[in-house]
């Protein structure tokens, strides 16, 4: 198993930073500082270098420092035991540029998956409580890291969906022949996406149930189910055609994999409605650790683990339990942010874990 890590990170005009450079240990790193000092920005920068996009926002203009026109992220990684420089260049009004060892990536498909990463942040509670969009994104991020064909299919489907919706909105009497063209072209990527999502859900559930029991004493039975309109009984051709009348009335596409969802359950009931905050946090943590295990198994690489302020309002015993699990189960680089300069240091000291500290000041 090959370990991946980042040893140096240099940022220019990124989020709150005009310029900063930090060095990281290949094992455990703690980034401390009060709110507003940029801890989350450092986590997001590492994620951006791996995915070409932010973990926390879909608008690239938000990650370029205010009043600036461009941003540059520069990371030195150890990938497959080789030093690899990854640079992400962002400029308002222009396409992003990703360079690896001074060679420009041709497309995002070529880059995603080269640096496997698992990120856990307080906002991940939205996986349970918010709309299906965030749950689909969870599957998309995982599958895109292990299957370039999936990312290609997803990008192609989304492009065609956008064109189909624009056609429906721009024409009072949409023509069936034109819709047939869109529907035929969307068929193959839709089928591939559905099969991939269904398969990965099965794998996730098997691993999740084992991990959840390990980190939650007396854990209630948990489950999740993939919800899709495209089933063994409803083919793409039948479903998209039966939806056409409604599509023309609503002027948007009502059938397809862009409507997929995952239903999370605890004790046989919908977690969204019955789960306490503690149950949901534990559920999400176990889910993200399951994603780590799949990434490691599928890629043969230990993903970098980013833990952004996830220990807030957790007691020391729970924090210690999580850190023990992470350290014992993963031979990975771990980067943790926390507002306290002493709490994690004390706990890691008790566990006899070596670590590197990066203290940020206002």
Secondary structure, DSSP 8 states (H G I E B T S, - for coil): -EE-EEEEEEEEEETTEEEEEEE--SSEEEEE--TTSSHHHHHHHHHHHHHSS-SS-S-GGGTB-TT-SEEEEEEEEEETTEEEEEEEEEETTS--EEEETTEE-S-HHHHTTSS-EEEEEGGGGHHHHS-HHHHHHHHHHHHHHH-HHHHHHHHHHHHHHHHHHHHHHH-TT--HHHHHHHHHHHHHHHHHHHHHHHHHHHHHHHHHHHHHHHHSTT---EEEEEE-S--SSS-HHHHHHHTHHHHHHHTS--SSGGG-EEEEEETTEEHHHH--HHHHHHHHHHHHHHHHHHHHHHHSEE-EEEEESTTTT--HHHHHHHHHHHHHH--S-EEEEES-SSHHHHHHHHTT---EEEE---
